[in-house]
Amino acid sequence: MCRSEGSGRARAARAGAGPPGGRGARDAGFVTAEAAVVLPVLVAVAAALIWGLLAACARIACVDAARAAARAAARQEPAAQVLAAARGAAPRGARITVAREGDLVRVRVEAALPGGTRLPVRVGGEAVALAEETVR
């Protein structure tokens, strides 16, 4: 092997020329940099999906609680039993409103989303039922 061949290989290695299809020396840190950018984005997307799922579950619980209370109020059960029916299905700390409007009983249940979010987001559900004493 002559001296010029050896120095040519060394020069090619320093320049980042590697085997065809392989990564050169200059590409060595790109995977780490890409992962450092992508991982926080993935965590944020996962957190947003979980928050959305919690919001949907809280909304469904509010609607279920409003329906249970509206049925109880339509049967003319005492106010304590109507509120107990709503509290049994409502999320913790929910605000329950029962109103009579002519022949209809309207129940609204509102609750704050669970978790320590900085945004005061509330979800709610409403149900209306015809009072049974008006049915002939």
Secondary structure, DSSP 4 states (H G I P E B T S, - for coil): --HHHHHHHHHHHHTT--STTS--GGGTTHHHHHHHHHHHHHHHHHHHHHHHHHHHHHHHHHHHHHHHHHHHHHTT--HHHHHHHHHHHSPTT-EEEEEEETTEEEEEEEEEPSS--SS--EEEEEEEEE-GGG--
